[in-house]
Amino acid sequence: MSDPAHPCLACGACCASFRVDFAVYEMQAMGGTVPDDLAVEVNGSTCRMRGTGHVPIRCVALTGKVGEQVACSIYEQRPSPCRAFEAGEYACNKARMRHGLPPLEMA
């Protein structure tokens, strides 16, 4: 994410609100992009980003302080659920509310 004005760079609420499960083939060991040490296998076909399977939720790849300044340390390697997540959609605004942030109107 190269746009410093993008609202996600001052948010991070999604990374501290939701479990991130994805197909095992997205792991580097299986030819994907997600670093092997940042996820755990849930079963033979599903992996989960570390930090998103327990409360309080906070993805291990999230850096910075939610609601102030954040970044994904594996942005170019992130799994498909993260790639599909859109700023301003219902789930985004739900996560923002959980962290006391106002909703976005982008999607």
N, C-alpha and C positions, 0 to 999 in steps of 0.2 A: 504494500500500500504506500504509494509514493506521495499522495496528496496530504500535506501536513494539516490541512483544514478539515479533513474527513472526520465526521463525528465519532467513528469507531476508535480513533486514536486518543480520544478523551473519555472513553467509556469502558469497554471491557466487561460489561455486565453479563453478556451472553457466556463468556468464558468462566464466569463465576456463578452460573445459574443452572446449567444444563449438563446432563450426562452426555458424553460424546462417544457413541458406539459406531463402528464402521467395519467393513469387511476385512478379514485377515489379509487379503491380497494387497491391501494398501500399505502394508508394512514393508520396510526396505528389504528385509530378509526374503520377502515373497515377490520382489521386483517392483514394489511401490515406492512411495516417497516418505512416508512417516517414519522417523527414526525409531528403531526397535526399542531403545531404552525408555522411550516416552509413553509407551502404551503397554497394557497387559492383555493377555488373551482371556476372553470371557468363556468361549467354547471353541470348538474346532473351526468355526467359520466367522467368529466375531471378536474384535479387539475393542478396547476402551482406553481413551486417553487417561493417563495417570492424573489423579486429583479430581476426576469428575464422577467417581463412583462412590463417594462418601460425602457426608456433610461436615463442615462447610465445603461446598464445591468450589474448586479453583483449579483450572487446568494448569498442569505443570509447565506448559509452554507460555503462559501469560506472564508478562513482565510489567512492572509498574503498579500504580495504585488505581483501582477501579474508580471511575468517575472523575479522574484527574488527568493522568497521562499513562497510556498503556501501549503495549505492542505484543504481537505474537512472535515468539522467538523462532518459530518454524513456519512463518507465513507462506513461503513458497512451497513448503512440504506438507502443509496442513491436510487433514483428511477431508473426504467429500462432504460430511455434514457441515463442516466449517466453511467450505467453499460455497455451499448452497445457501447459507444463512445470509439474509439481506437486511441491511440497516433500514429501520422504519417499519418492518413487517410486524405482525402481531406478536410473534415470539420475542422479537427484539424489544418491543415496548413493554412486554410483560417482564422481561429480565431487568430492564431499566427501572421499572416501578419497584421491583424487589430491592433495588439498591438506592432508592430515593431520588432517581433521576427523572426528568420530564420526558414524555414520549417524543419520538421523532416523527416527522411526516414526510418520509422520503419514498416509501414503497407505494 
